[in-house]
């Protein structure tokens, strides 16, 4: 199993190396929505993100993935990308469910990306009504 996971990560990293930050994020977002195992997120996360995930007990990692799925925006579009050497900021728009009235609402995301060893990685993600692109 461990060997399979290492092979999966290495294959994914090779594919991601040629991708733009927005492409990597959209693949990550799709993986969040479809993954059953939090380890599927590892190829997309920065070193800091991987360390945070690895530092959680297994049960908590599964709970975090479930929460990420439940709160994830749908119909996500990248509306603006800013790249400064090995850092990038993505501004996103999508639909999220208002938990108070069960209605879809437009929400705005801001994603910090970092380039590690030539590959773009998700370093932080924030959603809300106050994250409109500048």
N, C-alpha and C positions, 0 to 999 in steps of 0.2 A: 504494500500500500504506500509506504514511504517513497519507494522508488518511482511509483506511478505519479505521485504528487510532485516530486522533483522534476520529472519529465514534463508534466503538464506546465509547471511554472516556467521552465526553460523554453519550451515551445511558445508559450504565450509572450514571454519577454522578447523573443526573436521577432515575433509578429508586431509587437507594440513599438519596437525600436524605430520603425519607419513611419509611425502614425503621428499626426498633429495632436496637440493637447485636446482639442475638442473631440476628435475621433476616439482617443483613449478614454475620455470621460464618458462618452455615450456608450462605449463597450462596458465600462465599469457599471454604469447605471443599469444597463440591460442585465448584467450579471447579478446585481443586487436583487432585481425583481425575480430572477429565475433560480438563483442558487438555493440549494438545500444545505450546503455546507459552507460555513464562514471561510474556510480555506480557499474557496474559489475567488475570494476578493484579494488575496495576497498579491498576485502579480500586478495589480493596479494601484496598490498602496505605497506611499513613500516609506522610507525606512522607519520614520517615527510612527506612522500608522500601523505598520506591521508589528512594531514593538508593542504598541498599545494593545492590539488584538491578541498577540501572543501572551501578553501579561495577564489576560483575563482567564478565569477558570472556564473550562469547556462549556459548561452549562450557560454561563453568562454570554459567551460568544454567540451561542445559538439564539439566546434572547435578544441580543443586540441586532442580529441579522433579521429576526422577526419584526422588531421595532422599525428598522430601516425600511423593510418592505412595506409595512403598514403606513408609514409616513411619506414614502417616496412619491414625488410628483409624477404625473403621467403626461404624455404628449410633450416631452421636454424638447426644447429647441435652444441651441446656442445662439444668442443674439449679438454677442460681442466677445472678442478675444483680444487680450493685450499680452504680448510676449516681450519680456525683457531678459535677454540672455537665457539663463537656466530657470527662470520663473515665469509663470503665466497666470493670468486671471481670466476666468471664463464667467460671463454673465449669461444667465439662463432664464427661460420663462417656461412655466408648465402649469398644470392644474393640480391642485391639492384639495382634499376633502375637508371642509370645515366641520370639525367634530361636534360643534354646538347645534348646527342646523342641517347637517348632512348634505350640504350643497357643494358643488365644485366651485372653486375660486381660483383666479389667476394668482400665481405666486411667482416670486423671483428668486433665483438662486445665484450665489456667488461661490465659485470653486477656485481654490488655490491649487496650482499644479507646480511641481518641481521636476527638473530633468536630472535623473540619477543615472550615471553610466550611459548617457545617450538616450534614455527612455523616459518619457513623460509619466509621472505618477501623481495620483490624487493625494494632496497634503491637507486639505480641509474643505468642508462644504457647509454652506449656511443658506437656509431658505427662509423667506418671509416676505412681507409686503414692502419692506424698507430696503430691499437689495436691488432696486432698479439700476440698470446700467447708467453710468455717468454720461 
